[in-house]
Amino acid sequence: MLIGLGADIIETERIRNLIKRSGDTFLNRCFNKDEIEYCNSKANRYQHYAGKFAAKEAVFKALKTYWIEGFKWKEISIINDNYGAPEARLSGLMKERADELKITMIHISISHCHQYAVAIALLTGEKLDELH
Amino acid sequence: MSYTEPEILIDLKSKIRQFIVETFLFGSEEEPFGDDDSFLEKGIIDSTGVLELIEYIEENFRIKVEDDELVPENLDSLNNVTAYIIGKTG
């Protein structure tokens, strides 16, 4: 059963600028160690950071969390399986929110080109009455 | 001329407003926003913009924004940002 759907698009240049200007401060605020290692292992690391950031934003939207609850980028970890497919792992308040909604699966899709990264998050689970 | 606190406040707000207009509104204030208007609700900045605003604050006012300070009460209006910076800089 569909519980939530979120999409996000981000200019790679904005993420690149944040990394170049803020360096570790920005990275450590938004990304976990595994995410940083994965992105830094890529030749086009800014595109990968942008893709993961867009995916986190898409999950925020799908979970219907808003700024009033604070931004918890690191509580949504976008990791890649052995085939490179992205998966979302939640912790802290984001996991609590997902548990409240009885979400059993988070489907993530990310794509990027030179200028933009786009991501979609689809949440499925058992219950529909929290959707509205 | 003495530099009174309200003038400092006005100057600070003006600098932040200028940054927001130039960075997020393409330098145009055709749709002016009030000092108490929510940046997110008004569609002035998105969550990435919040990070850009934080970077601007940290760089220009030499303060460290802690993760638990990333809340609307500190960052989601011109007045909130101004009060936050004044509070952090003493």
Backbone of each chain as ProteinMPNN parsed JSONL, in Angstrom:
{"seq_chain_A": "MLIGLGADIIETERIRNLIKRSGDTFLNRCFNKDEIEYCNSKANRYQHYAGKFAAKEAVFKALKTYWIEGFKWKEISIINDNYGAPEARLSGLMKERADELKITMIHISISHCHQYAVAIALLTGEKLDELH", "coords_chain_A": {"N_chain_A": [[0.84, -1.197, 0.0], [0.521, 2.182, -0.877], [1.997, 4.772, 0.939], [3.385, 7.164, 1.107], [4.741, 9.733, -1.034], [7.429, 11.361, -2.527], [9.301, 13.925, -4.166], [12.284, 15.445, -5.438], [14.338, 18.045, -6.742], [17.543, 19.275, -7.485], [19.992, 21.767, -8.079], [23.152, 20.842, -9.126], [25.257, 22.572, -8.912], [24.69, 24.214, -6.725], [25.045, 22.53, -4.563], [27.703, 21.901, -4.961], [28.871, 24.428, -4.554], [28.264, 24.835, -1.848], [29.775, 22.808, -0.687], [32.344, 23.535, -1.481], [32.599, 26.021, -0.24], [31.906, 25.618, 2.466], [32.944, 23.199, 3.139], [33.893, 20.585, 5.252], [32.065, 21.214, 7.235], [29.511, 21.553, 6.084], [29.271, 19.013, 4.852], [29.422, 17.241, 7.041], [27.183, 18.023, 8.375], [25.092, 17.174, 6.843], [25.548, 14.635, 5.738], [26.311, 11.171, 6.27], [29.093, 9.113, 7.384], [29.505, 6.873, 5.64], [28.164, 7.705, 3.363], [29.656, 9.926, 2.615], [32.12, 8.73, 2.083], [31.398, 7.11, -0.077], [30.56, 9.011, -2.038], [32.895, 10.522, -2.331], [34.47, 8.669, -3.53], [33.851, 8.728, -6.121], [34.346, 9.974, -9.457], [32.884, 12.172, -10.294], [32.003, 13.626, -7.911], [30.384, 15.685, -6.9], [27.952, 15.507, -8.25], [27.014, 13.133, -7.198], [26.788, 13.709, -4.485], [24.802, 15.653, -4.738], [22.729, 14.073, -5.749], [22.232, 12.314, -3.605], [21.509, 14.166, -1.685], [19.178, 15.223, -2.809], [17.635, 12.916, -2.67], [17.339, 12.586, 0.1], [15.799, 14.845, 0.635], [13.544, 14.179, -0.823], [12.627, 12.019, 0.671], [12.037, 13.321, 3.084], [9.816, 14.786, 2.197], [8.067, 12.742, 1.44], [7.629, 11.547, 3.885], [6.278, 13.51, 5.039], [7.386, 15.408, 6.749], [8.229, 18.45, 8.262], [9.841, 21.684, 8.445], [9.414, 22.612, 10.988], [9.923, 20.575, 12.662], [12.581, 20.478, 12.578], [15.48, 20.113, 10.527], [16.715, 17.028, 9.658], [18.943, 15.837, 8.237], [20.948, 13.906, 8.456], [19.676, 11.823, 9.614], [18.503, 10.462, 7.654], [19.838, 8.195, 5.704], [21.366, 7.657, 2.697], [22.239, 4.978, 1.085], [24.164, 2.728, -1.01], [23.456, -0.296, -2.691], [25.071, -3.451, -3.572], [24.818, -3.37, -6.29], [24.728, -0.783, -6.869], [22.312, 0.431, -6.542], [20.199, 2.796, -4.912], [19.347, 2.977, -1.427], [17.289, 3.822, 1.369], [18.053, 4.459, 4.701], [16.801, 4.861, 7.899], [17.018, 6.79, 10.932], [16.694, 7.828, 14.378], [14.439, 10.564, 14.827], [13.321, 10.468, 12.299], [13.064, 7.755, 11.792], [11.279, 7.101, 13.79], [9.051, 8.504, 12.872], [8.565, 7.113, 10.479], [7.966, 4.617, 11.523], [5.644, 5.203, 12.928], [3.946, 5.619, 10.799], [3.811, 3.13, 9.864], [5.521, 2.159, 7.884], [6.98, -0.058, 5.665], [8.708, -0.311, 3.593], [11.034, 1.607, 1.752], [11.31, 3.07, -1.263], [13.707, 4.195, -3.496], [14.698, 6.361, -6.085], [17.186, 7.747, -8.076], [18.466, 10.212, -10.241], [20.856, 11.862, -12.299], [22.212, 14.625, -14.138], [24.62, 16.721, -15.736], [23.913, 19.236, -14.71], [21.737, 18.97, -12.917], [20.283, 17.099, -10.183], [17.93, 14.603, -9.506], [15.419, 13.111, -7.492], [13.283, 10.498, -6.342], [11.102, 9.378, -3.839], [9.388, 6.661, -2.608], [7.065, 5.483, -0.411], [6.03, 2.564, 1.115], [3.672, 0.477, 2.828], [1.657, -0.738, 5.531], [-0.58, 0.705, 6.281], [-3.173, 3.127, 5.694], [-4.452, 5.309, 6.816], [-2.958, 7.44, 7.813], [-2.224, 8.935, 5.763], [-3.437, 11.34, 4.959]], "CA_chain_A": [[0.0, 0.0, 0.0], [1.277, 3.439, -0.95], [1.81, 5.636, 2.104], [3.919, 8.498, 0.851], [5.495, 9.925, -2.266], [8.127, 12.646, -2.515], [10.279, 14.13, -5.247], [13.085, 16.656, -5.26], [15.351, 18.331, -7.755], [18.523, 20.223, -6.957], [21.096, 22.114, -8.983], [24.436, 20.32, -8.644], [26.138, 23.715, -8.631], [24.423, 24.722, -5.359], [25.708, 21.607, -3.632], [29.149, 22.098, -5.169], [29.262, 25.676, -3.886], [28.221, 24.632, -0.389], [30.931, 21.979, -0.303], [33.575, 24.31, -1.672], [32.678, 27.13, 0.725], [31.793, 25.186, 3.863], [33.751, 22.005, 3.343], [33.443, 19.533, 6.16], [30.911, 21.664, 8.042], [28.302, 21.186, 5.345], [29.212, 17.557, 4.652], [29.118, 16.576, 8.314], [25.827, 18.394, 8.798], [24.067, 16.547, 5.994], [25.861, 13.289, 5.254], [26.982, 10.244, 7.171], [30.441, 8.707, 6.96], [29.44, 5.983, 4.475], [27.756, 8.507, 2.206], [30.804, 10.761, 2.236], [33.117, 7.852, 1.465], [30.892, 6.693, -1.388], [30.599, 10.137, -2.991], [34.29, 10.905, -2.58], [35.125, 7.65, -4.356], [33.404, 8.932, -7.502], [35.038, 11.044, -10.187], [31.984, 13.336, -10.294], [31.437, 13.504, -6.56], [29.336, 16.674, -6.63], [26.688, 14.951, -8.749], [26.556, 12.093, -6.265], [26.301, 14.409, -3.286], [23.526, 16.286, -5.095], [21.729, 13.011, -5.853], [21.873, 11.837, -2.262], [20.795, 15.247, -1.001], [17.818, 15.241, -3.373], [16.92, 11.74, -2.147], [16.965, 12.892, 1.491], [14.688, 15.794, 0.563], [12.371, 13.439, -1.295], [12.13, 11.228, 1.809], [11.363, 14.289, 3.971], [8.493, 15.108, 1.642], [7.229, 11.541, 1.493], [7.276, 11.332, 5.299], [5.524, 14.71, 5.439], [8.025, 16.113, 7.859], [8.421, 19.84, 7.893], [10.947, 22.339, 9.137], [9.074, 22.822, 12.396], [10.538, 19.46, 13.396], [14.028, 20.55, 12.367], [16.002, 19.312, 9.423], [17.534, 15.934, 10.185], [19.471, 15.193, 7.024], [21.759, 12.719, 8.756], [18.807, 10.725, 10.039], [18.154, 9.733, 6.431], [21.093, 7.8, 5.086], [21.146, 7.068, 1.362], [23.385, 4.11, 0.811], [24.023, 2.009, -2.279], [23.696, -1.739, -2.569], [26.195, -3.947, -4.379], [24.586, -3.052, -7.698], [24.687, 0.679, -6.992], [20.957, 0.952, -6.346], [20.111, 3.502, -3.636], [18.393, 2.575, -0.385], [17.238, 4.792, 2.47], [18.025, 3.922, 6.06], [16.376, 5.937, 8.786], [17.341, 6.687, 12.35], [16.184, 8.928, 15.193], [13.062, 11.026, 14.641], [12.82, 10.034, 10.988], [12.647, 6.357, 11.938], [10.052, 7.124, 14.598], [7.976, 8.936, 11.978], [8.282, 6.002, 9.566], [7.314, 3.561, 12.306], [4.267, 5.672, 13.186], [3.18, 5.447, 9.563], [3.884, 1.695, 9.545], [6.201, 1.998, 6.593], [7.801, -1.27, 5.625], [9.688, -0.244, 2.506], [11.264, 2.919, 1.133], [11.879, 2.894, -2.605], [14.396, 5.432, -3.89], [15.299, 6.414, -7.413], [17.968, 8.979, -8.249], [19.11, 10.398, -11.533], [21.498, 13.178, -12.403], [22.968, 15.003, -15.321], [25.662, 17.665, -15.331], [23.39, 20.396, -13.974], [20.706, 18.689, -11.919], [20.036, 15.76, -9.646], [16.519, 14.45, -9.175], [15.185, 11.881, -6.736], [11.904, 10.169, -5.964], [10.98, 8.431, -2.727], [8.063, 6.041, -2.532], [6.964, 4.76, 0.855], [4.935, 1.607, 1.132], [3.477, -0.132, 4.137], [0.42, -1.458, 5.828], [-1.686, 1.512, 6.766], [-3.46, 4.263, 4.83], [-5.168, 6.406, 7.464], [-2.074, 8.562, 8.147], [-1.804, 9.579, 4.518], [-3.988, 12.677, 4.754]], "C_chain_A": [[0.878, 1.251, 0.0], [0.972, 4.309, 0.269], [2.328, 7.047, 1.849], [4.733, 8.551, -0.419], [6.156, 11.304, -2.195], [9.108, 12.727, -3.661], [11.062, 15.397, -4.964], [14.067, 16.797, -6.412], [16.284, 19.4, -7.198], [19.575, 20.522, -8.024], [22.397, 21.603, -8.364], [25.359, 21.463, -8.212], [25.928, 24.247, -7.211], [25.115, 23.83, -4.324], [27.227, 21.773, -3.733], [29.622, 23.358, -4.429], [29.268, 25.526, -2.37], [29.422, 23.82, 0.078], [32.218, 22.789, -0.412], [33.723, 25.4, -0.609], [32.715, 26.639, 2.167], [32.571, 23.917, 4.175], [33.113, 21.009, 4.283], [32.219, 19.938, 6.985], [29.61, 21.254, 7.367], [28.178, 19.663, 5.226], [28.815, 16.844, 5.941], [27.739, 16.924, 8.849], [24.789, 17.548, 8.068], [24.313, 15.075, 5.66], [26.568, 12.463, 6.325], [28.297, 9.765, 6.545], [30.411, 7.845, 5.685], [29.064, 6.748, 3.204], [28.931, 9.345, 1.692], [31.863, 9.905, 1.528], [32.685, 7.448, 0.057], [31.029, 7.827, -2.403], [32.039, 10.518, -3.331], [35.037, 9.883, -3.44], [34.784, 7.827, -5.833], [34.138, 10.101, -8.149], [34.205, 12.331, -10.159], [31.249, 13.412, -8.955], [30.315, 14.508, -6.287], [27.972, 16.191, -7.12], [26.129, 13.92, -7.774], [26.081, 12.702, -4.951], [24.93, 15.036, -3.568], [22.413, 15.235, -5.172], [21.281, 12.516, -4.493], [21.113, 12.916, -1.49], [19.344, 15.319, -1.503], [17.001, 14.069, -2.821], [16.474, 11.971, -0.695], [15.758, 13.84, 1.509], [13.405, 15.101, 0.109], [11.77, 12.61, -0.161], [11.438, 12.145, 2.823], [9.929, 14.532, 3.507], [7.555, 13.911, 1.742], [6.771, 11.251, 2.925], [6.411, 12.469, 5.849], [6.09, 15.331, 6.714], [8.342, 17.523, 7.382], [9.476, 20.459, 8.79], [10.678, 22.517, 10.634], [9.701, 21.735, 13.272], [12.06, 19.473, 13.263], [14.433, 19.707, 11.177], [16.957, 18.277, 9.986], [18.123, 15.159, 9.015], [20.221, 13.902, 7.346], [20.925, 11.549, 9.277], [18.215, 9.969, 8.843], [19.47, 9.441, 5.713], [20.785, 7.125, 3.751], [22.393, 6.266, 1.002], [23.123, 3.325, -0.483], [24.303, 0.531, -2.075], [24.823, -2.167, -3.514], [26.055, -3.641, -5.865], [24.516, -1.541, -7.93], [23.311, 1.279, -6.775], [20.844, 1.624, -4.976], [19.043, 2.927, -2.702], [18.424, 3.646, 0.689], [17.207, 4.041, 3.797], [17.764, 5.065, 7.017], [16.846, 5.686, 10.213], [16.648, 7.848, 13.08], [14.726, 9.263, 14.927], [12.475, 10.568, 13.31], [12.345, 8.582, 11.05], [11.356, 6.278, 12.752], [8.845, 7.487, 13.735], [7.565, 7.8, 11.032], [7.562, 4.869, 10.297], [5.863, 3.923, 12.619], [3.371, 5.404, 11.984], [3.144, 3.996, 9.097], [4.468, 1.455, 8.157], [7.097, 0.764, 6.652], [8.886, -1.208, 4.555], [9.805, 1.191, 1.988], [11.958, 2.673, -0.207], [12.466, 4.238, -3.037], [14.868, 5.303, -5.331], [15.979, 7.773, -7.577], [18.487, 9.032, -9.675], [19.801, 11.753, -11.54], [22.153, 13.363, -13.758], [23.994, 16.029, -14.828], [25.109, 18.754, -14.406], [22.483, 20.047, -12.799], [20.781, 17.248, -11.403], [18.566, 15.719, -9.238], [16.339, 13.126, -8.446], [13.698, 11.728, -6.419], [11.963, 9.173, -4.818], [9.538, 7.946, -2.656], [8.028, 5.194, -1.266], [5.781, 3.805, 0.786], [4.849, 0.958, 2.514], [2.086, -0.691, 4.288], [-0.812, -0.57, 5.943], [-1.897, 2.728, 5.885], [-3.967, 5.48, 5.593], [-4.28, 7.566, 7.894], [-1.724, 9.38, 6.913], [-2.263, 11.024, 4.434], [-3.815, 13.567, 5.981]], "O_chain_A": [[1.837, 1.363, 0.764], [-0.194, 4.548, 0.586], [1.75, 8.018, 2.338], [5.336, 7.562, -0.836], [5.511, 12.291, -1.843], [9.679, 11.719, -4.079], [10.556, 16.318, -4.322], [14.554, 15.815, -6.972], [15.842, 20.323, -6.514], [19.989, 19.637, -8.773], [22.7, 21.902, -7.209], [26.137, 21.328, -7.267], [26.882, 24.682, -6.566], [25.689, 24.313, -3.348], [27.934, 21.782, -2.726], [30.655, 23.34, -3.759], [30.165, 26.027, -1.691], [30.014, 24.115, 1.117], [33.075, 22.729, 0.47], [34.827, 25.672, -0.136], [33.458, 27.171, 2.993], [32.823, 23.602, 5.338], [31.949, 20.638, 4.133], [31.429, 19.083, 7.384], [28.721, 20.68, 7.998], [27.112, 19.097, 5.469], [27.969, 15.949, 5.928], [27.19, 16.202, 9.681], [23.73, 17.244, 8.617], [23.373, 14.351, 5.332], [27.311, 12.982, 7.158], [28.569, 9.978, 5.364], [31.199, 8.065, 4.765], [29.578, 6.472, 2.12], [29.159, 9.45, 0.487], [32.424, 10.307, 0.51], [33.488, 7.441, -0.877], [31.553, 7.626, -3.498], [32.357, 10.803, -4.486], [36.09, 10.18, -4.004], [35.357, 7.159, -6.693], [34.499, 11.077, -7.49], [34.742, 13.43, -10.02], [30.027, 13.276, -8.891], [29.395, 14.212, -5.525], [26.953, 16.439, -6.474], [24.919, 13.847, -7.556], [25.087, 12.258, -4.376], [24.018, 14.959, -2.744], [21.295, 15.474, -4.718], [20.089, 12.322, -4.256], [20.189, 12.614, -0.735], [18.409, 15.458, -0.714], [15.812, 14.217, -2.539], [15.365, 11.594, -0.314], [14.823, 13.662, 2.29], [12.318, 15.403, 0.6], [10.549, 12.509, -0.042], [10.385, 11.8, 3.359], [8.978, 14.493, 4.287], [6.384, 14.059, 2.091], [5.66, 10.769, 3.144], [5.889, 12.397, 6.961], [5.355, 15.721, 7.622], [8.683, 17.735, 6.218], [9.939, 19.852, 9.756], [11.608, 22.566, 11.44], [9.971, 21.945, 14.455], [12.742, 18.585, 13.773], [13.792, 18.703, 10.866], [17.896, 18.613, 10.707], [17.837, 13.976, 8.828], [20.14, 12.925, 6.601], [21.412, 10.423, 9.369], [17.518, 8.968, 9.008], [20.12, 10.344, 5.186], [20.039, 6.148, 3.692], [23.442, 6.814, 0.664], [21.996, 3.275, -0.976], [25.25, 0.148, -1.387], [25.444, -1.332, -4.171], [27.037, -3.649, -6.608], [24.276, -1.084, -9.047], [23.151, 2.499, -6.818], [21.337, 1.087, -3.984], [17.991, 2.459, -3.138], [19.445, 4.3, 0.902], [16.427, 3.106, 3.98], [18.419, 6.106, 6.958], [17.042, 4.548, 10.64], [16.086, 8.74, 12.445], [13.882, 8.374, 14.815], [11.275, 10.312, 13.208], [11.343, 8.225, 10.431], [10.459, 5.493, 12.444], [7.777, 6.883, 13.838], [6.378, 7.558, 10.814], [6.656, 4.242, 9.748], [4.973, 3.073, 12.583], [2.209, 5.02, 12.121], [2.534, 3.669, 8.079], [3.961, 0.65, 7.376], [7.873, 0.587, 7.592], [9.861, -1.957, 4.603], [8.806, 1.889, 1.813], [13.062, 2.131, -0.258], [11.809, 5.276, -2.953], [15.375, 4.258, -5.739], [15.405, 8.813, -7.251], [18.894, 8.017, -10.241], [19.367, 12.681, -10.857], [22.58, 12.415, -14.418], [24.199, 16.174, -13.623], [25.761, 19.145, -13.438], [22.468, 20.757, -11.794], [21.261, 16.335, -12.074], [18.034, 16.685, -8.692], [17.019, 12.144, -8.744], [12.97, 12.708, -6.255], [12.77, 8.243, -4.825], [8.598, 8.741, -2.647], [8.857, 4.304, -1.076], [4.668, 4.201, 0.44], [5.828, 0.904, 3.259], [1.427, -1.064, 3.317], [-1.939, -1.019, 5.734], [-0.935, 3.306, 5.379], [-3.916, 6.59, 5.063], [-4.805, 8.6, 8.309], [-1.02, 10.386, 6.999], [-1.545, 11.861, 3.887], [-4.229, 14.726, 5.967]]}, "seq_chain_B": "MSYTEPEILIDLKSKIRQFIVETFLFGSEEEPFGDDDSFLEKGIIDSTGVLELIEYIEENFRIKVEDDELVPENLDSLNNVTAYIIGKTG", "coords_chain_B": {"N_chain_B": [[28.777, 60.936, 14.952], [26.889, 58.89, 17.021], [26.74, 55.329, 17.264], [23.979, 53.715, 17.576], [22.154, 51.023, 19.16], [19.696, 50.317, 17.768], [20.402, 51.173, 15.188], [22.457, 49.472, 14.559], [21.014, 47.153, 14.466], [19.308, 47.674, 12.326], [21.179, 47.872, 10.298], [22.234, 45.294, 10.285], [19.965, 43.772, 9.606], [19.543, 44.81, 7.091], [21.809, 43.92, 5.704], [21.415, 41.15, 5.748], [18.979, 40.969, 4.409], [19.775, 41.912, 1.915], [21.529, 39.86, 1.143], [19.672, 37.743, 0.927], [17.918, 38.65, -1.068], [19.675, 38.93, -3.246], [20.679, 36.339, -3.495], [18.532, 34.507, -3.545], [16.365, 35.666, -4.805], [17.073, 36.534, -7.245], [18.165, 39.069, -7.231], [16.091, 40.831, -7.373], [13.42, 42.599, -5.931], [10.673, 42.392, -6.49], [8.507, 41.191, -5.388], [8.089, 42.125, -2.478], [9.189, 41.203, 0.812], [8.14, 40.888, 4.209], [9.569, 41.732, 7.435], [8.854, 39.782, 9.235], [7.95, 37.714, 7.742], [7.654, 34.282, 6.84], [10.329, 32.564, 5.419], [10.19, 30.09, 4.138], [7.413, 29.601, 3.841], [6.703, 31.733, 2.253], [7.962, 31.023, 0.02], [10.512, 31.881, -0.487], [13.005, 30.814, 0.198], [14.301, 27.493, -0.092], [14.923, 24.247, 1.42], [17.583, 23.729, 0.813], [18.369, 26.282, 0.48], [18.235, 27.125, 3.103], [20.526, 25.934, 4.104], [22.397, 27.366, 2.645], [21.947, 29.888, 3.665], [22.777, 29.452, 6.29], [25.472, 28.963, 5.84], [26.242, 31.483, 4.95], [25.785, 32.998, 7.271], [27.565, 31.804, 9.085], [30.002, 32.3, 7.864], [30.099, 35.096, 7.595], [29.532, 36.195, 10.08], [31.023, 34.913, 11.826], [30.169, 32.794, 13.486], [29.174, 29.665, 14.924], [26.754, 27.601, 13.752], [24.786, 25.439, 15.41], [23.571, 22.052, 15.019], [21.17, 21.577, 16.392], [20.117, 24.035, 16.416], [18.949, 24.593, 14.081], [16.254, 25.568, 13.475], [12.956, 26.887, 12.804], [12.445, 29.068, 14.502], [14.861, 30.3, 14.75], [15.731, 30.82, 12.165], [13.793, 31.293, 10.17], [12.772, 33.783, 9.266], [13.356, 37.244, 8.55], [13.497, 38.785, 10.879], [13.798, 36.745, 12.779], [16.279, 35.596, 12.084], [17.971, 37.771, 12.457], [17.661, 38.274, 15.22], [18.647, 35.86, 16.162], [21.367, 35.929, 15.361], [22.257, 38.157, 16.795], [21.842, 37.204, 19.361], [23.719, 35.127, 19.402], [26.126, 36.419, 19.024], [26.3, 38.024, 21.128]], "CA_chain_B": [[27.454, 60.356, 15.203], [27.005, 57.654, 17.775], [26.157, 54.174, 16.605], [23.071, 53.163, 18.569], [21.781, 49.632, 18.911], [18.747, 50.159, 16.659], [21.082, 51.336, 13.901], [23.16, 48.208, 14.328], [19.971, 46.193, 14.095], [18.871, 48.015, 10.961], [22.296, 47.534, 9.409], [22.305, 43.829, 10.228], [18.812, 43.316, 8.814], [19.763, 45.231, 5.716], [22.81, 43.016, 5.115], [20.799, 39.83, 5.549], [17.99, 41.137, 3.335], [20.521, 42.023, 0.662], [21.986, 38.512, 0.8], [18.524, 36.928, 0.519], [17.429, 39.146, -2.367], [20.657, 38.632, -4.3], [20.922, 34.901, -3.625], [17.334, 33.687, -3.787], [15.338, 36.371, -5.58], [17.728, 37.014, -8.464], [18.478, 40.491, -7.106], [14.904, 41.654, -7.566], [12.441, 42.52, -4.849], [9.362, 42.726, -7.056], [7.545, 40.718, -4.394], [8.79, 42.404, -1.227], [8.784, 40.39, 1.96], [8.201, 41.596, 5.479], [10.589, 41.261, 8.371], [8.369, 38.6, 9.953], [7.461, 36.69, 6.798], [8.381, 33.0, 6.803], [11.038, 32.353, 4.152], [9.696, 28.872, 3.479], [6.011, 29.76, 3.444], [6.673, 32.721, 1.166], [8.662, 30.462, -1.141], [11.74, 32.649, -0.733], [14.112, 29.858, 0.207], [13.977, 26.09, 0.16], [15.79, 23.698, 2.472], [18.975, 23.964, 0.406], [18.593, 27.693, 0.788], [18.521, 27.221, 4.54], [21.952, 25.61, 4.256], [23.158, 28.497, 2.091], [21.822, 30.954, 4.649], [23.654, 29.085, 7.409], [26.857, 29.175, 5.39], [26.442, 32.946, 4.94], [25.862, 33.463, 8.668], [28.817, 31.317, 9.702], [31.145, 32.937, 7.208], [30.128, 36.554, 7.757], [29.401, 36.634, 11.47], [31.986, 34.125, 12.607], [29.515, 32.004, 14.527], [28.927, 28.278, 14.543], [25.343, 27.231, 13.898], [24.703, 24.034, 15.826], [22.481, 21.325, 14.357], [19.89, 21.727, 17.107], [19.651, 25.425, 16.248], [18.366, 24.706, 12.732], [14.805, 25.562, 13.669], [12.355, 28.111, 12.265], [12.545, 30.167, 15.468], [16.152, 30.971, 14.551], [16.175, 31.047, 10.78], [12.749, 31.359, 9.147], [12.31, 35.131, 8.905], [14.435, 38.23, 8.716], [13.591, 39.116, 12.307], [14.325, 35.592, 13.519], [17.713, 35.463, 11.796], [18.639, 38.908, 13.109], [17.691, 38.009, 16.676], [19.55, 34.723, 16.402], [22.769, 36.383, 15.237], [22.551, 39.04, 17.943], [21.945, 36.337, 20.523], [24.951, 34.332, 19.349], [27.321, 37.257, 19.062], [26.293, 38.737, 22.393]], "C_chain_B": [[27.616, 59.033, 15.945], [26.253, 56.533, 17.065], [25.272, 53.464, 17.614], [22.668, 51.743, 18.192], [20.757, 49.47, 17.795], [19.409, 50.307, 15.288], [21.866, 50.071, 13.547], [22.173, 47.157, 13.83], [19.523, 46.412, 12.656], [19.941, 47.613, 9.949], [22.393, 46.015, 9.198], [21.18, 43.273, 9.361], [19.014, 43.636, 7.343], [20.751, 44.306, 5.004], [22.199, 41.655, 4.804], [19.773, 39.899, 4.416], [18.682, 41.175, 1.973], [21.009, 40.647, 0.19], [20.821, 37.679, 0.256], [18.015, 37.354, -0.861], [18.385, 38.747, -3.483], [20.788, 37.133, -4.56], [19.684, 34.126, -4.086], [16.283, 34.361, -4.669], [15.928, 37.023, -6.832], [17.96, 38.523, -8.436], [17.281, 41.41, -7.241], [13.951, 41.484, -6.392], [11.071, 42.97, -5.35], [8.249, 42.292, -6.111], [8.19, 40.925, -3.029], [8.296, 41.525, -0.081], [8.999, 41.184, 3.242], [9.228, 40.988, 6.413], [10.163, 39.989, 9.108], [7.878, 37.491, 9.015], [8.324, 35.433, 6.857], [9.018, 32.818, 5.433], [10.468, 31.148, 3.398], [8.267, 29.051, 2.977], [5.864, 30.729, 2.283], [7.326, 32.187, -0.11], [9.935, 31.206, -1.476], [12.946, 31.723, -0.76], [13.569, 28.45, 0.431], [14.965, 25.541, 1.19], [17.273, 23.816, 2.105], [19.344, 25.415, 0.685], [18.862, 27.918, 2.262], [19.999, 26.946, 4.793], [22.83, 26.739, 3.725], [23.103, 29.696, 3.038], [22.739, 30.689, 5.849], [25.121, 29.346, 7.046], [27.199, 30.667, 5.396], [26.62, 33.468, 6.37], [27.196, 33.057, 9.296], [30.035, 32.044, 9.145], [31.247, 34.424, 7.579], [30.06, 37.025, 9.2], [30.234, 35.788, 12.422], [31.329, 33.391, 13.767], [29.287, 30.59, 14.004], [27.461, 27.975, 14.805], [25.296, 25.74, 14.23], [23.495, 23.363, 15.172], [21.134, 21.525, 15.06], [19.369, 23.172, 17.072], [19.002, 25.654, 14.881], [16.846, 24.628, 12.799], [14.235, 26.887, 13.168], [12.492, 29.314, 13.205], [13.849, 30.943, 15.292], [16.366, 31.477, 13.13], [15.075, 31.356, 9.769], [12.078, 32.725, 8.994], [13.48, 36.079, 9.123], [14.616, 38.586, 10.193], [14.189, 37.959, 13.117], [15.834, 35.438, 13.318], [18.493, 36.567, 12.519], [18.756, 38.667, 14.611], [18.629, 36.878, 17.012], [21.012, 35.158, 16.37], [23.146, 37.268, 16.416], [22.714, 38.194, 19.207], [23.25, 35.556, 20.561], [26.21, 35.177, 19.498], [27.382, 38.089, 20.346], [26.19, 40.22, 22.208]], "O_chain_B": [[28.391, 58.168, 15.535], [25.268, 56.764, 16.364], [25.77, 52.685, 18.427], [22.824, 51.322, 17.046], [20.91, 48.586, 16.952], [19.015, 49.636, 14.334], [21.925, 49.661, 12.387], [22.455, 46.387, 12.912], [19.378, 45.468, 11.878], [19.637, 47.08, 8.882], [22.605, 45.534, 8.085], [21.402, 42.422, 8.5], [18.696, 42.832, 6.467], [20.552, 43.951, 3.842], [22.433, 41.082, 3.74], [19.704, 39.005, 3.573], [18.231, 40.554, 1.011], [20.918, 40.311, -0.99], [20.965, 36.992, -0.755], [17.721, 36.513, -1.711], [17.957, 38.283, -4.539], [20.983, 36.707, -5.699], [19.777, 33.213, -4.907], [15.409, 33.689, -5.217], [15.344, 37.947, -7.399], [17.953, 39.179, -9.478], [17.429, 42.632, -7.225], [13.709, 40.371, -5.923], [10.404, 43.802, -4.736], [7.196, 42.925, -6.034], [8.779, 39.994, -2.479], [7.123, 41.156, -0.025], [9.896, 42.02, 3.348], [9.694, 39.868, 6.204], [11.009, 39.212, 9.552], [7.437, 36.44, 9.479], [9.552, 35.504, 6.915], [8.34, 32.905, 4.409], [10.29, 31.188, 2.181], [7.946, 28.701, 1.841], [4.995, 30.557, 1.429], [7.256, 32.808, -1.171], [10.395, 31.172, -2.618], [13.806, 31.833, -1.634], [12.527, 28.252, 1.057], [15.751, 26.295, 1.763], [18.119, 23.983, 2.983], [20.469, 25.73, 1.071], [19.633, 28.805, 2.628], [20.643, 27.63, 5.588], [23.883, 27.031, 4.292], [24.083, 30.424, 3.194], [23.392, 31.602, 6.353], [25.893, 29.878, 7.844], [28.295, 31.065, 5.791], [27.504, 34.283, 6.636], [27.862, 33.86, 9.949], [30.975, 32.358, 9.874], [32.335, 34.939, 7.84], [30.487, 38.137, 9.51], [30.16, 35.926, 13.643], [31.853, 33.363, 14.88], [29.218, 30.359, 12.797], [26.985, 28.079, 15.935], [25.711, 24.898, 13.435], [22.521, 24.026, 14.817], [20.093, 21.628, 14.411], [18.315, 23.479, 17.63], [18.564, 26.76, 14.565], [16.236, 23.719, 12.237], [14.944, 27.891, 13.113], [12.638, 30.447, 12.747], [13.924, 32.119, 15.649], [17.094, 32.446, 12.914], [15.381, 31.653, 8.615], [10.906, 32.789, 8.621], [14.457, 35.748, 9.794], [15.739, 38.676, 10.69], [14.988, 38.177, 14.027], [16.572, 35.179, 14.269], [19.542, 36.317, 13.112], [19.826, 38.838, 15.195], [19.329, 36.921, 18.024], [21.796, 34.797, 17.248], [24.237, 37.137, 16.971], [23.608, 38.436, 20.017], [23.822, 35.348, 21.631], [27.224, 34.72, 20.025], [28.374, 38.766, 20.618], [26.172, 40.965, 23.189]]}, "name": "protein", "num_of_chains": 2, "seq": "MLIGLGADIIETERIRNLIKRSGDTFLNRCFNKDEIEYCNSKANRYQHYAGKFAAKEAVFKALKTYWIEGFKWKEISIINDNYGAPEARLSGLMKERADELKITMIHISISHCHQYAVAIALLTGEKLDELHMSYTEPEILIDLKSKIRQFIVETFLFGSEEEPFGDDDSFLEKGIIDSTGVLELIEYIEENFRIKVEDDELVPENLDSLNNVTAYIIGKTG"}
